[in-house]
Amino acid sequence: MSGKLKLCSGTDAIKKLKRKGWKVMRQKGSHVMLTKESYAYTIAIPLQKELGVGLLNKILHQAEISADEFNEL
């Protein structure tokens, strides 16, 4: 069972995903698109001061990262 997810900003989430091998592909407005080699689709992260729990869970599900692993990054 995964632990409690720590909320963070969009910028912090991007930094954490970059440590897991994701790369910034492009930015359109306030959304940054991340991609990873041999991955089916891109992940869009809004540049907000704090990402909501539901949005952050969706991003982690798409990136196939657990909450515990994300918190450690």
Number of C-alpha atoms within 10 A of each C-alpha: 6 8 10 9 15 12 14 16 16 22 16 17 21 21 14 17 21 16 10 15 11 20 17 17 12 12 13 9 8 11 15 19 18 21 20 18 9 6 9 8 13 17 18 19 21 20 17 14 11 15 19 14 13 9 12 21 16 13 17 18 12 13 19 9 14 15 18 14 14 15 14 8 13
